[in-house]
Amino acid sequence: MAVSLSCKVWIAGEVSEFPVTPKVEVEFERKFGVGIGKAFQEQKREHQHYLCWLAMKQSGAVVKPFDGWLDTVENTEVSVQTDPL
């Protein structure tokens, strides 16, 4: 079974969705020193917001540095999709 993640980001009343690519996963894990699965068991919202910021940034969107970006964000959501192989 293949598992993939995506992030939804709400800014100025608009919602956009971004894939969590392997590059995003590795950058997240290096930043926090923990695997994504374990990080989300801890339920820190910072982990969720940071993952969404990385996914948005990796998509090619122009984003502010993380703390400035947080000032513009209304909400984030991480979705898990499972596809049988």
Secondary structure, DSSP 8 states (H G I E B T S, - for coil): -EEEEEEEEEETTEEEEEE--HHHHHHHHHHHTS-HHHHHHTT-HHHHHHHHHHHHHHTT-----HHHHHTTEEEEEEEEEEE--
